[in-house]
Amino acid sequence: MFARKVRVEYRQGELLQPCPLKWLDSFSMRNFTNATVFDDTLPVADGIMEIGTHVPLDQLRDAMEDWFHRKSYLPKDGTLVLTQN
């Protein structure tokens, strides 16, 4: 089910840092009830998620970025970078 490993980092200015597990967990728990396309996401550690084969990376990045902005985890100029390992 969680066949892909994804690195989730945020960029603020020149710095690229792993997203804290707390952020990833917040997104995943919220989406278990609101967005079924993201049900197959499992936060593993800071900056690391395992996801299912049917989870579209571009939509995942956009949804996570939106959620992190709304939760004030990311500043307005902050962006996410997702990389499949």
N, CA, C and O atoms as a GROMACS GRO file, in nm:
protein
  340
    1MET      N    1   0.083  -0.119   0.000
    1MET     CA    2   0.000   0.000   0.000
    1MET      C    3   0.087   0.126   0.000
    1MET      O    4   0.063   0.216  -0.080
    2PHE      N    5   0.188   0.134   0.087
    2PHE     CA    6   0.276   0.252   0.092
    2PHE      C    7   0.406   0.220   0.020
    2PHE      O    8   0.511   0.206   0.081
    3ALA      N    9   0.396   0.208  -0.111
    3ALA     CA   10   0.506   0.159  -0.193
    3ALA      C   11   0.612   0.264  -0.225
    3ALA      O   12   0.723   0.229  -0.265
    4ARG      N   13   0.580   0.392  -0.207
    4ARG     CA   14   0.676   0.497  -0.243
    4ARG      C   15   0.720   0.574  -0.120
    4ARG      O   16   0.641   0.601  -0.030
    5LYS      N   17   0.848   0.607  -0.117
    5LYS     CA   18   0.902   0.692  -0.011
    5LYS      C   19   0.926   0.830  -0.068
    5LYS      O   20   0.983   0.845  -0.176
    6VAL      N   21   0.882   0.930   0.005
    6VAL     CA   22   0.890   1.068  -0.042
    6VAL      C   23   0.960   1.153   0.064
    6VAL      O   24   0.930   1.145   0.183
    7ARG      N   25   1.053   1.233   0.018
    7ARG     CA   26   1.118   1.332   0.105
    7ARG      C   27   1.039   1.460   0.094
    7ARG      O   28   1.011   1.508  -0.016
    8VAL      N   29   1.002   1.517   0.210
    8VAL     CA   30   0.922   1.639   0.215
    8VAL      C   31   1.004   1.747   0.285
    8VAL      O   32   1.032   1.738   0.404
    9GLU      N   33   1.041   1.849   0.207
    9GLU     CA   34   1.123   1.957   0.260
    9GLU      C   35   1.055   2.090   0.233
    9GLU      O   36   0.974   2.103   0.141
   10TYR      N   37   1.089   2.189   0.315
   10TYR     CA   38   1.036   2.323   0.289
   10TYR      C   39   1.151   2.418   0.263
   10TYR      O   40   1.259   2.409   0.321
   11ARG      N   41   1.123   2.510   0.173
   11ARG     CA   42   1.221   2.611   0.134
   11ARG      C   43   1.175   2.746   0.187
   11ARG      O   44   1.062   2.790   0.166
   12GLN      N   45   1.267   2.809   0.257
   12GLN     CA   46   1.244   2.946   0.302
   12GLN      C   47   1.370   3.022   0.271
   12GLN      O   48   1.474   3.005   0.335
   13GLY      N   49   1.359   3.108   0.170
   13GLY     CA   50   1.478   3.177   0.122
   13GLY      C   51   1.570   3.078   0.055
   13GLY      O   52   1.527   3.007  -0.037
   14GLU      N   53   1.694   3.070   0.097
   14GLU     CA   54   1.793   2.979   0.039
   14GLU      C   55   1.795   2.843   0.109
   14GLU      O   56   1.852   2.747   0.057
   15LEU      N   57   1.735   2.834   0.226
   15LEU     CA   58   1.743   2.712   0.307
   15LEU      C   59   1.640   2.608   0.265
   15LEU      O   60   1.526   2.642   0.234
   16LEU      N   61   1.680   2.481   0.263
   16LEU     CA   62   1.591   2.369   0.238
   16LEU      C   63   1.605   2.276   0.357
   16LEU      O   64   1.712   2.222   0.383
   17GLN      N   65   1.492   2.257   0.431
   17GLN     CA   66   1.495   2.179   0.554
   17GLN      C   67   1.384   2.075   0.553
   17GLN      O   68   1.280   2.097   0.491
   18PRO      N   69   1.403   1.961   0.622
   18PRO     CA   70   1.297   1.861   0.630
   18PRO      C   71   1.178   1.913   0.710
   18PRO      O   72   1.195   1.981   0.811
   19CYS      N   73   1.059   1.881   0.663
   19CYS     CA   74   0.939   1.919   0.738
   19CYS      C   75   0.933   1.836   0.866
   19CYS      O   76   0.955   1.715   0.862
   20PRO      N   77   0.903   1.899   0.978
   20PRO     CA   78   0.893   1.824   1.102
   20PRO      C   79   0.781   1.719   1.096
   20PRO      O   80   0.679   1.739   1.030
   21LEU      N   81   0.802   1.610   1.165
   21LEU     CA   82   0.703   1.503   1.172
   21LEU      C   83   0.568   1.555   1.219
   21LEU      O   84   0.464   1.508   1.173
   22LYS      N   85   0.568   1.650   1.310
   22LYS     CA   86   0.443   1.709   1.360
   22LYS      C   87   0.360   1.766   1.245
   22LYS      O   88   0.238   1.748   1.242
   23TRP      N   89   0.423   1.836   1.152
   23TRP     CA   90   0.352   1.893   1.037
   23TRP      C   91   0.294   1.782   0.951
   23TRP      O   92   0.176   1.787   0.913
   24LEU      N   93   0.376   1.683   0.919
   24LEU     CA   94   0.333   1.573   0.833
   24LEU      C   95   0.218   1.496   0.896
   24LEU      O   96   0.123   1.459   0.828
   25ASP      N   97   0.228   1.473   1.025
   25ASP     CA   98   0.123   1.402   1.097
   25ASP      C   99  -0.007   1.481   1.097
   25ASP      O  100  -0.115   1.425   1.079
   26SER      N  101   0.003   1.611   1.117
   26SER     CA  102  -0.115   1.698   1.116
   26SER      C  103  -0.187   1.690   0.982
   26SER      O  104  -0.309   1.680   0.977
   27PHE      N  105  -0.112   1.693   0.874
   27PHE     CA  106  -0.171   1.684   0.741
   27PHE      C  107  -0.236   1.548   0.719
   27PHE      O  108  -0.349   1.540   0.672
   28SER      N  109  -0.166   1.443   0.753
   28SER     CA  110  -0.217   1.308   0.728
   28SER      C  111  -0.342   1.278   0.811
   28SER      O  112  -0.437   1.220   0.759
   29MET      N  113  -0.344   1.317   0.936
   29MET     CA  114  -0.461   1.291   1.020
   29MET      C  115  -0.582   1.370   0.971
   29MET      O  116  -0.693   1.318   0.972
   30ARG      N  117  -0.562   1.491   0.929
   30ARG     CA  118  -0.672   1.572   0.878
   30ARG      C  119  -0.730   1.509   0.753
   30ARG      O  120  -0.852   1.509   0.734
   31ASN      N  121  -0.646   1.455   0.668
   31ASN     CA  122  -0.693   1.403   0.542
   31ASN      C  123  -0.752   1.264   0.549
   31ASN      O  124  -0.808   1.217   0.451
   32PHE      N  125  -0.740   1.197   0.662
   32PHE     CA  126  -0.806   1.068   0.674
   32PHE      C  127  -0.957   1.083   0.666
   32PHE      O  128  -1.027   0.988   0.630
   33THR      N  129  -1.008   1.200   0.699
   33THR     CA  130  -1.153   1.220   0.694
   33THR      C  131  -1.199   1.315   0.584
   33THR      O  132  -1.317   1.316   0.550
   34ASN      N  133  -1.108   1.395   0.528
   34ASN     CA  134  -1.152   1.499   0.434
   34ASN      C  135  -1.112   1.479   0.288
   34ASN      O  136  -1.180   1.531   0.200
   35ALA      N  137  -1.006   1.408   0.259
   35ALA     CA  138  -0.960   1.393   0.121
   35ALA      C  139  -0.911   1.251   0.100
   35ALA      O  140  -0.796   1.219   0.132
   36THR      N  141  -0.996   1.167   0.046
   36THR     CA  142  -0.963   1.025   0.035
   36THR      C  143  -0.843   0.997  -0.054
   36THR      O  144  -0.777   0.895  -0.037
   37VAL      N  145  -0.813   1.085  -0.149
   37VAL     CA  146  -0.698   1.064  -0.236
   37VAL      C  147  -0.568   1.061  -0.156
   37VAL      O  148  -0.469   1.002  -0.200
   38PHE      N  149  -0.567   1.124  -0.038
   38PHE     CA  150  -0.448   1.129   0.045
   38PHE      C  151  -0.453   1.033   0.163
   38PHE      O  152  -0.368   1.041   0.252
   39ASP      N  153  -0.549   0.943   0.166
   39ASP     CA  154  -0.556   0.845   0.275
   39ASP      C  155  -0.433   0.756   0.280
   39ASP      O  156  -0.394   0.711   0.388
   40ASP      N  157  -0.372   0.732   0.166
   40ASP     CA  158  -0.255   0.644   0.161
   40ASP      C  159  -0.126   0.722   0.184
   40ASP      O  160  -0.032   0.712   0.105
   41THR      N  161  -0.123   0.798   0.292
   41THR     CA  162  -0.002   0.871   0.330
   41THR      C  163   0.033   0.834   0.474
   41THR      O  164  -0.054   0.830   0.561
   42LEU      N  165   0.159   0.807   0.497
   42LEU     CA  166   0.204   0.767   0.630
   42LEU      C  167   0.332   0.843   0.665
   42LEU      O  168   0.437   0.816   0.608
   43PRO      N  169   0.324   0.939   0.760
   43PRO     CA  170   0.445   1.007   0.805
   43PRO      C  171   0.534   0.908   0.879
   43PRO      O  172   0.486   0.831   0.963
   44VAL      N  173   0.663   0.910   0.849
   44VAL     CA  174   0.755   0.815   0.910
   44VAL      C  175   0.853   0.885   1.004
   44VAL      O  176   0.880   0.836   1.114
   45ALA      N  177   0.906   0.998   0.961
   45ALA     CA  178   1.005   1.073   1.038
   45ALA      C  179   1.009   1.214   0.983
   45ALA      O  180   0.941   1.245   0.885
   46ASP      N  181   1.088   1.300   1.046
   46ASP     CA  182   1.103   1.436   0.993
   46ASP      C  183   1.143   1.428   0.846
   46ASP      O  184   1.244   1.366   0.812
   47GLY      N  185   1.064   1.489   0.760
   47GLY     CA  186   1.095   1.496   0.618
   47GLY      C  187   1.071   1.370   0.538
   47GLY      O  188   1.107   1.366   0.420
   48ILE      N  189   1.012   1.266   0.597
   48ILE     CA  190   0.992   1.140   0.526
   48ILE      C  191   0.847   1.092   0.539
   48ILE      O  192   0.792   1.085   0.648
   49MET      N  193   0.788   1.060   0.423
   49MET     CA  194   0.655   1.000   0.420
   49MET      C  195   0.660   0.879   0.328
   49MET      O  196   0.738   0.874   0.233
   50GLU      N  197   0.576   0.782   0.357
   50GLU     CA  198   0.551   0.672   0.266
   50GLU      C  199   0.411   0.694   0.211
   50GLU      O  200   0.319   0.727   0.285
   51ILE      N  201   0.396   0.675   0.080
   51ILE     CA  202   0.266   0.700   0.017
   51ILE      C  203   0.232   0.587  -0.078
   51ILE      O  204   0.319   0.513  -0.125
   52GLY      N  205   0.104   0.574  -0.106
   52GLY     CA  206   0.055   0.474  -0.200
   52GLY      C  207   0.081   0.512  -0.344
   52GLY      O  208   0.115   0.626  -0.374
   53THR      N  209   0.065   0.415  -0.431
   53THR     CA  210   0.095   0.436  -0.573
   53THR      C  211  -0.005   0.529  -0.642
   53THR      O  212   0.026   0.584  -0.747
   54HIS      N  213  -0.122   0.546  -0.584
   54HIS     CA  214  -0.225   0.629  -0.648
   54HIS      C  215  -0.227   0.773  -0.598
   54HIS      O  216  -0.314   0.851  -0.637
   55VAL      N  217  -0.132   0.809  -0.512
   55VAL     CA  218  -0.126   0.946  -0.460
   55VAL      C  219  -0.045   1.031  -0.558
   55VAL      O  220   0.074   1.007  -0.577
   56PRO      N  221  -0.109   1.132  -0.621
   56PRO     CA  222  -0.037   1.219  -0.715
   56PRO      C  223   0.053   1.318  -0.641
   56PRO      O  224   0.006   1.395  -0.557
   57LEU      N  225   0.183   1.315  -0.672
   57LEU     CA  226   0.280   1.399  -0.601
   57LEU      C  227   0.251   1.548  -0.612
   57LEU      O  228   0.263   1.620  -0.514
   58ASP      N  229   0.212   1.594  -0.730
   58ASP     CA  230   0.188   1.738  -0.746
   58ASP      C  231   0.067   1.782  -0.664
   58ASP      O  232   0.070   1.890  -0.604
   59GLN      N  233  -0.038   1.702  -0.660
   59GLN     CA  234  -0.155   1.737  -0.579
   59GLN      C  235  -0.123   1.727  -0.431
   59GLN      O  236  -0.170   1.807  -0.350
   60LEU      N  237  -0.043   1.628  -0.395
   60LEU     CA  238  -0.002   1.613  -0.254
   60LEU      C  239   0.076   1.736  -0.210
   60LEU      O  240   0.048   1.792  -0.104
   61ARG      N  241   0.173   1.778  -0.291
   61ARG     CA  242   0.253   1.897  -0.257
   61ARG      C  243   0.163   2.020  -0.240
   61ARG      O  244   0.176   2.093  -0.143
   62ASP      N  245   0.073   2.042  -0.336
   62ASP     CA  246  -0.014   2.159  -0.330
   62ASP      C  247  -0.104   2.156  -0.207
   62ASP      O  248  -0.122   2.258  -0.140
   63ALA      N  249  -0.162   2.039  -0.177
   63ALA     CA  250  -0.251   2.027  -0.061
   63ALA      C  251  -0.175   2.045   0.070
   63ALA      O  252  -0.223   2.110   0.162
   64MET      N  253  -0.056   1.986   0.077
   64MET     CA  254   0.025   2.001   0.199
   64MET      C  255   0.069   2.145   0.217
   64MET      O  256   0.064   2.198   0.328
   65GLU      N  257   0.111   2.208   0.110
   65GLU     CA  258   0.154   2.348   0.118
   65GLU      C  259   0.040   2.437   0.165
   65GLU      O  260   0.059   2.524   0.250
   66ASP      N  261  -0.078   2.415   0.110
   66ASP     CA  262  -0.196   2.492   0.152
   66ASP      C  263  -0.226   2.469   0.300
   66ASP      O  264  -0.251   2.565   0.373
   67TRP      N  265  -0.224   2.344   0.344
   67TRP     CA  266  -0.252   2.311   0.484
   67TRP      C  267  -0.149   2.374   0.577
   67TRP      O  268  -0.184   2.430   0.680
   68PHE      N  269  -0.021   2.364   0.540
   68PHE     CA  270   0.086   2.420   0.624
   68PHE      C  271   0.078   2.572   0.632
   68PHE      O  272   0.110   2.629   0.736
   69HIS      N  273   0.036   2.637   0.524
   69HIS     CA  274   0.016   2.783   0.529
   69HIS      C  275  -0.101   2.817   0.621
   69HIS      O  276  -0.092   2.908   0.703
   70ARG      N  277  -0.212   2.742   0.608
   70ARG     CA  278  -0.328   2.770   0.693
   70ARG      C  279  -0.300   2.746   0.841
   70ARG      O  280  -0.356   2.815   0.926
   71LYS      N  281  -0.215   2.649   0.871
   71LYS     CA  282  -0.178   2.620   1.010
   71LYS      C  283  -0.066   2.712   1.060
   71LYS      O  284  -0.026   2.704   1.176
   72SER      N  285  -0.016   2.799   0.972
   72SER     CA  286   0.095   2.891   1.002
   72SER      C  287   0.226   2.818   1.032
   72SER      O  288   0.313   2.872   1.100
   73TYR      N  289   0.240   2.696   0.980
   73TYR     CA  290   0.367   2.627   0.990
   73TYR      C  291   0.466   2.690   0.891
   73TYR      O  292   0.582   2.714   0.925
   74LEU      N  293   0.418   2.716   0.770
   74LEU     CA  294   0.501   2.777   0.666
   74LEU      C  295   0.473   2.926   0.660
   74LEU      O  296   0.358   2.968   0.665
   75PRO      N  297   0.577   3.008   0.650
   75PRO     CA  298   0.554   3.150   0.626
   75PRO      C  299   0.500   3.172   0.484
   75PRO      O  300   0.507   3.081   0.401
   76LYS      N  301   0.449   3.290   0.457
   76LYS     CA  302   0.389   3.318   0.327
   76LYS      C  303   0.484   3.290   0.210
   76LYS      O  304   0.439   3.245   0.105
   77ASP      N  305   0.611   3.316   0.228
   77ASP     CA  306   0.706   3.295   0.119
   77ASP      C  307   0.765   3.153   0.119
   77ASP      O  308   0.850   3.122   0.035
   78GLY      N  309   0.722   3.068   0.211
   78GLY     CA  310   0.773   2.932   0.218
   78GLY      C  311   0.706   2.841   0.116
   78GLY      O  312   0.587   2.856   0.087
   79THR      N  313   0.782   2.747   0.060
   79THR     CA  314   0.730   2.651  -0.037
   79THR      C  315   0.776   2.511   0.001
   79THR      O  316   0.871   2.494   0.078
   80LEU      N  317   0.708   2.410  -0.053
   80LEU     CA  318   0.743   2.271  -0.029
   80LEU      C  319   0.813   2.211  -0.150
   80LEU      O  320   0.787   2.248  -0.265
   81VAL      N  321   0.902   2.118  -0.122
   81VAL     CA  322   0.970   2.041  -0.226
   81VAL      C  323   0.952   1.894  -0.190
   81VAL      O  324   0.996   1.850  -0.083
   82LEU      N  325   0.886   1.818  -0.278
   82LEU     CA  326   0.868   1.674  -0.259
   82LEU      C  327   0.953   1.600  -0.359
   82LEU      O  328   0.952   1.630  -0.479
   83THR      N  329   1.028   1.503  -0.310
   83THR     CA  330   1.116   1.423  -0.395
   83THR      C  331   1.091   1.277  -0.366
   83THR      O  332   1.098   1.232  -0.252
   84GLN      N  333   1.061   1.201  -0.471
   84GLN     CA  334   1.039   1.058  -0.453
   84GLN      C  335   1.175   0.989  -0.450
   84GLN      O  336   1.259   1.011  -0.538
   85ASN      N  337   1.195   0.904  -0.350
   85ASN     CA  338   1.322   0.829  -0.338
   85ASN      C  339   1.313   0.696  -0.408
   85ASN      O  340   1.409   0.619  -0.408
   0.00000   0.00000   0.00000
